[in-house]
């Protein structure tokens, strides 16, 4: 019955046809097939995918047109990889020659490039429900890397994993009415099973506060039950109206949601910051994406909580900030709502202090946007499903025996790297040319390619090519496992360094309104002194909307690391005394 109900899920208050007809149905005049994302037109009319400061084109290629669908054999004699780092221009030509790759470039149409790269890189398959995407093994494996890291770290803190139901009764959801009011339009409801209307519709979880907290009230009786630290890895559904984008904004996504309870605020505060630092590490240490940790403004925080901390990333190609993950201190708000009380050490009754924290598959989208180039994905080695691919360069003049020796040696090279702890494989398919393979693995973002031909075999070495820079290095076979490992670490560090330099160059300081909109239109985030009032934030939103055609700015966060604020400094917009520095920007 449940399965049937899911299949027939209908939205209450959100009529799917209305939404898709009115908002999403414009295909930019390209006429897409049924299984293509109906509305992820990779045209840059999509504001958050428009390249900053570039004219917006409507030239489109989508979904399965994007590439690897057409695999032609033996067309490129060499394809000679190398020379990574992008620099568009001949993408269409390369695609035509190889049947692989992208025909959009980051510079000309970022939206089209992103749509193509997630499909051609075999991360995503489009689905016939708008905003829902199939995560292919290449993407899921990255999520597993993130999951493994984070899961280990939270377990060190005594967090236990659990699983709560997908469905929420309307009675429970209503319990949090005040806070979910803003979110209500995004809640999806099951109203029918088979042909019968359900007596009471049930909601699909958009987050699990209302699912979990009623039972927290039963489980937490005494101060001895605290702290209680639970986490679940699951999917949630939020029926977004804004344009969906794979990983970045989807209607169903994967995440972890942590929900913890403490006897006191100090312990809760400490955990909020510890979790936020783990999120920072996910971005910086795993994904090589720099983030700014900070606190959200009153306007931008989770309304149900006391305060919200965030790690904010930045996509230089679009000049937009993006919330990477959030760690909230809920204070005692939910404890009051759900009567989560316990007997304290003195025999009296106390309310718990709670936190919640979440990180989603958006992480993957951010990494793609920050690191990708015109040849495709560039995956940070620590999360890359495959870190090294060995490609042999056979020669028709080779004897059968030498040909076998070449292959066997290449397999031994790959196995040696696996033994050293690397994720490596030999691409020994005989129906593709080396050039085709180079393009294919570049498109998929594999960090290192190991080229191995007859002359290399004679010399006892191979040529290792870095995906991010295209730099080639001749490496002795005996040194390969150690050197490949080092090269992965070097690439990981260089990727973070480059992304950090780019991000840093994208922050400008304004101490008055002068230059604010210009900076915004120049793809920048803006650091300003601020008085922290809601009215001033509204004013900036309004003025930036009016004064530019690229959309309004909002506060991204109040960074924890603050420049000195000289006494007497005025708020850049109101002229009132400034109480902090804050970062503004357009955002996803
Ligand atoms: C959408 C629909 C209904 C966000 C929603 O950030 C409810 C909500 O409560 C909603 N979108 N939120 C806030 C979620 C807060 C919090 N939950 C646990 C997190 C992290 C994990």
Boltz pocket constraint, residues with backbone or C-beta under 6 A from the ligand:
constraints:
  - pocket:
      binder: B
      contacts: [[A, 179], [A, 180], [A, 183], [A, 184], [A, 186], [A, 187], [A, 206], [A, 207], [A, 208], [A, 209], [A, 237], [A, 238], [A, 256], [A, 257], [A, 258], [A, 302], [A, 326], [A, 328], [A, 356], [A, 357], [A, 358], [A, 359]]
      max_distance: 6.0
